[in-house]
Amino acid sequence: MTLEEVAEYLRVSERTVAEWAGKGELPGGKIGTTWRFRASDIEDWLNHKNFSENQKKDHRVMNHLNRWLHHQELQLWMKSISRMYLIK
């Protein structure tokens, strides 16, 4: 694939593709002065990128849920302690 084709496929600018490739963030190589990319490498990169982003989202959701559960446990504990002192 050419740089232009990859940019169109990923729906980003050609400049962005060139920057990513130049930094080694996007798999590709130069033939002379022209960037070339294998479609399978771009697909693998895209799938891995989406998987990583989903993992980050899942991690944020789990952290939020854990904080909420911890808060609920504290609330229950405080109610039980207050009941103990009110009964005596």
Secondary structure, 3 states (H helix, E strand, C coil): CEHHHHHHHHCCCHHHHHHHHHHCCCCCEEECCEEECCHHHHHHHHHHHHHHHHHHHHHHHHHHHHHHHHHHHHHHHHHHHHHHHHHC
